[in-house]
Amino acid sequence: MQVNVQNYNEIARGLKIDYPKMSDFEIVSLAIQIERNQLLENGLAVNRDDSKPGSLEAIAICLGYTDRVFKHTITDVLKEIAEK
């Protein structure tokens, strides 16, 4: 999980240096997408590796969800949790 979210202007400057052949529109679009992903990563407490579960996965584990294969729909999982 990242603590610092870059501003899309900072991201765009870095992209312009790294990818000089990209158009300004492509750079700004990509920078906005990267900033949005960083915000989502922080908001959902997602980890970049599998060393620790993300926040939603940790909540499910605490509630007793054990199926790692994800064969069930979310409705099936909620029913399973409610039956416990």
ROSE-163971 format. One line per field, with one value per residue: residue number from 1; chain; z, y, x of N, C-alpha, C in turn; residue in one letter. Coordinates in Angstrom, 3 decimals. Example, Ala and Ser with C-alpha at 12.3 -4.5 7.8 and 13.67 -1.06 7.14 Angstrom:
BEGIN
num: [1, 2]
cadena: [A, A]
n.z: [7.800, 7.080]
n.y: [-5.690, -2.250]
n.x: [13.190, 12.850]
ca.z: [7.800, 7.140]
ca.y: [-4.500, -1.060]
ca.x: [12.300, 13.670]
c.z: [7.800, 7.870]
c.y: [-3.300, 0.030]
c.x: [13.200, 12.900]
residuo: [a, s]
END
This chain:
BEGIN
num: [1, 2, 3, 4, 5, 6, 7, 8, 9, 10, 11, 12, 13, 14, 15, 16, 17, 18, 19, 20, 21, 22, 23, 24, 25, 26, 27, 28, 29, 30, 31, 32, 33, 34, 35, 36, 37, 38, 39, 40, 41, 42, 43, 44, 45, 46, 47, 48, 49, 50, 51, 52, 53, 54, 55, 56, 57, 58, 59, 60, 61, 62, 63, 64, 65, 66, 67, 68, 69, 70, 71, 72, 73, 74, 75, 76, 77, 78, 79, 80, 81, 82, 83, 84]
cadena: [A, A, A, A, A, A, A, A, A, A, A, A, A, A, A, A, A, A, A, A, A, A, A, A, A, A, A, A, A, A, A, A, A, A, A, A, A, A, A, A, A, A, A, A, A, A, A, A, A, A, A, A, A, A, A, A, A, A, A, A, A, A, A, A, A, A, A, A, A, A, A, A, A, A, A, A, A, A, A, A, A, A, A, A]
n.z: [0.000, -0.822, 0.729, -0.029, -2.457, -5.723, -7.443, -10.471, -12.177, -11.438, -12.103, -14.852, -15.702, -15.208, -16.947, -19.391, -19.588, -19.551, -21.701, -24.414, -26.943, -26.681, -27.013, -25.715, -24.852, -24.458, -22.386, -20.283, -19.944, -19.160, -16.843, -15.189, -14.888, -13.511, -11.134, -10.158, -9.741, -7.718, -5.670, -5.294, -4.504, -2.020, -0.691, -0.584, 0.774, -0.472, -1.110, -2.806, -3.180, -2.371, 0.308, 2.514, 3.250, 1.453, 2.610, 2.338, 1.876, 4.261, 6.078, 5.218, 5.811, 8.589, 9.130, 8.642, 6.111, 3.924, 1.407, -1.059, -3.755, -5.012, -5.994, -5.507, -5.710, -4.580, -3.212, -2.408, -0.643, 1.340, 2.301, 3.327, 5.384, 6.977, 7.831, 9.638]
n.y: [-1.175, 2.186, 5.224, 7.838, 9.695, 10.521, 13.626, 14.194, 15.898, 15.663, 12.992, 13.109, 14.740, 13.025, 10.915, 12.234, 12.649, 10.011, 8.831, 10.262, 10.232, 9.993, 11.481, 14.627, 14.349, 11.547, 11.246, 12.805, 11.468, 8.907, 9.615, 10.519, 8.137, 6.608, 8.090, 7.765, 4.992, 4.829, 6.180, 4.441, 2.164, 2.989, 3.646, 1.218, -0.308, -2.058, -4.397, -4.502, -6.890, -10.404, -10.789, -9.960, -10.016, -8.030, -5.339, -5.973, -8.701, -9.517, -8.906, -10.726, -13.136, -12.926, -13.139, -15.756, -16.897, -19.256, -20.363, -20.504, -20.806, -19.470, -20.338, -19.730, -17.432, -14.014, -13.895, -16.555, -16.787, -14.926, -16.117, -18.462, -17.410, -16.295, -18.564, -19.678]
n.x: [0.835, 0.546, 1.515, 1.756, 0.111, 0.623, 0.312, -1.493, -0.152, 2.555, 2.975, 2.495, 4.638, 6.804, 6.133, 6.321, 9.042, 10.030, 8.674, 8.872, 7.691, 4.990, 1.744, 0.463, -2.162, -2.363, -0.500, -1.602, -4.046, -3.150, -1.742, -3.811, -5.239, -3.330, -3.081, -5.707, -5.712, -3.798, -5.151, -7.324, -5.936, -4.911, -7.308, -8.689, -6.942, -5.063, -2.518, 0.612, 1.877, 1.501, 1.991, 0.541, -2.944, -5.382, -7.533, -10.324, -10.190, -8.997, -11.025, -12.986, -11.672, -11.521, -14.202, -14.602, -14.457, -13.181, -12.726, -10.469, -10.465, -12.441, -14.986, -17.557, -20.345, -20.737, -23.121, -23.510, -21.375, -22.051, -24.383, -23.249, -21.652, -23.652, -24.966, -23.226]
ca.z: [0.000, -0.863, 1.648, -0.760, -3.781, -6.555, -8.219, -11.872, -12.824, -11.181, -12.895, -16.260, -15.957, -15.283, -18.176, -20.522, -19.655, -19.862, -22.978, -25.153, -28.183, -26.383, -27.155, -24.445, -24.465, -23.920, -21.116, -19.260, -19.700, -18.391, -15.516, -14.417, -14.549, -12.487, -9.880, -9.713, -9.217, -6.433, -4.702, -5.012, -3.754, -0.642, -0.117, -0.354, 1.507, -1.301, -1.098, -4.136, -3.239, -1.635, 1.643, 3.462, 2.530, 1.382, 3.694, 2.151, 2.057, 5.694, 6.719, 4.882, 6.574, 9.983, 9.209, 8.509, 4.726, 3.722, 0.034, -1.794, -5.187, -5.462, -6.792, -5.144, -5.932, -3.327, -2.525, -1.755, 0.468, 2.405, 2.885, 4.107, 6.599, 7.798, 8.403, 10.678]
ca.y: [0.000, 3.448, 6.243, 9.089, 9.651, 11.573, 14.458, 13.783, 16.741, 15.035, 11.761, 13.503, 15.189, 11.833, 10.189, 13.012, 12.390, 8.600, 8.461, 11.528, 10.091, 10.001, 12.794, 15.235, 13.739, 10.215, 11.401, 13.269, 10.374, 7.880, 10.169, 10.515, 6.738, 6.185, 8.734, 7.097, 3.683, 5.040, 6.507, 3.201, 1.293, 3.470, 3.580, -0.169, -0.943, -3.161, -4.558, -4.778, -8.293, -11.275, -11.083, -9.710, -9.865, -6.697, -5.100, -6.734, -10.112, -9.718, -8.919, -12.002, -14.186, -12.775, -13.612, -17.201, -17.336, -20.047, -20.861, -19.750, -21.046, -18.536, -21.049, -19.242, -16.025, -13.276, -14.277, -17.836, -16.542, -14.264, -17.144, -19.349, -16.688, -16.149, -19.873, -20.060]
ca.x: [0.000, 1.268, 1.042, 1.735, -0.497, 1.191, -0.584, -1.373, 0.866, 3.854, 3.017, 2.598, 6.008, 7.643, 5.818, 6.836, 10.489, 10.262, 8.049, 8.748, 6.917, 3.553, 1.106, 0.057, -3.434, -2.072, 0.207, -2.545, -4.992, -2.456, -1.438, -5.066, -5.520, -2.369, -3.479, -6.932, -5.329, -3.130, -6.204, -8.047, -5.028, -4.891, -8.651, -9.088, -5.841, -4.584, -1.065, 1.171, 2.273, 0.590, 2.523, -0.539, -4.214, -5.953, -8.483, -11.563, -9.858, -8.770, -12.344, -13.616, -10.988, -11.971, -15.589, -14.605, -14.418, -11.968, -12.620, -9.450, -10.593, -13.465, -15.977, -18.881, -20.657, -20.764, -24.357, -23.241, -20.458, -22.812, -25.248, -22.389, -21.278, -24.856, -25.319, -22.256]
c.z: [0.000, 0.166, 0.907, -2.126, -4.570, -7.253, -9.690, -12.636, -12.647, -12.032, -14.366, -16.606, -16.091, -16.547, -19.401, -20.708, -20.116, -21.244, -23.839, -26.434, -27.940, -26.555, -25.777, -23.940, -23.837, -22.554, -20.019, -18.927, -18.827, -16.978, -14.624, -14.003, -13.444, -11.143, -9.307, -9.109, -7.877, -5.338, -4.313, -4.179, -2.284, 0.025, 0.226, 0.403, 0.796, -1.224, -2.493, -4.277, -2.382, -0.235, 2.723, 2.675, 2.485, 2.435, 3.541, 2.342, 3.537, 6.452, 6.456, 5.665, 8.022, 10.171, 8.975, 7.097, 4.450, 2.283, -0.762, -3.312, -5.816, -6.415, -6.582, -5.573, -4.575, -2.531, -1.779, -0.527, 1.627, 3.078, 3.784, 5.429, 7.528, 8.472, 9.544, 12.013]
c.y: [1.243, 4.402, 7.558, 8.872, 10.823, 12.355, 14.087, 14.651, 16.155, 13.785, 12.092, 13.974, 13.998, 11.033, 10.902, 12.784, 10.962, 8.194, 9.714, 11.431, 10.081, 11.405, 13.325, 14.629, 12.367, 10.307, 11.820, 12.172, 9.284, 8.357, 10.170, 9.094, 6.240, 6.799, 8.071, 5.735, 3.797, 5.371, 5.259, 2.250, 1.697, 3.308, 2.173, -0.962, -2.212, -3.197, -4.922, -6.206, -9.112, -11.607, -10.896, -9.590, -8.400, -6.549, -5.913, -8.230, -10.425, -9.761, -10.245, -13.148, -14.137, -13.274, -15.112, -17.728, -18.042, -20.517, -19.996, -19.884, -20.104, -19.196, -20.469, -17.791, -15.331, -13.606, -15.589, -17.647, -15.896, -15.240, -18.079, -18.690, -16.568, -17.440, -20.275, -19.495]
c.x: [0.884, 0.687, 0.872, 1.110, 0.052, 0.084, -0.420, -0.376, 2.263, 4.024, 3.222, 4.008, 6.961, 7.406, 6.375, 8.336, 10.766, 9.748, 7.828, 7.908, 5.404, 2.990, 0.716, -1.250, -3.212, -1.407, -0.752, -3.555, -4.371, -2.150, -2.672, -5.421, -4.592, -2.734, -4.731, -6.609, -4.620, -4.148, -6.989, -7.205, -4.990, -6.253, -9.096, -8.033, -5.371, -3.066, -0.580, 1.669, 1.311, 1.086, 1.466, -1.834, -4.641, -7.038, -9.762, -11.320, -9.638, -10.087, -13.045, -12.989, -11.422, -13.399, -15.711, -14.600, -13.100, -11.764, -11.649, -9.609, -11.622, -14.466, -17.371, -19.069, -20.684, -22.024, -24.167, -22.353, -21.198, -23.765, -24.444, -22.001, -22.477, -25.255, -24.390, -22.618]
residuo: [m, q, v, n, v, q, n, y, n, e, i, a, r, g, l, k, i, d, y, p, k, m, s, d, f, e, i, v, s, l, a, i, q, i, e, r, n, q, l, l, e, n, g, l, a, v, n, r, d, d, s, k, p, g, s, l, e, a, i, a, i, c, l, g, y, t, d, r, v, f, k, h, t, i, t, d, v, l, k, e, i, a, e, k]
END
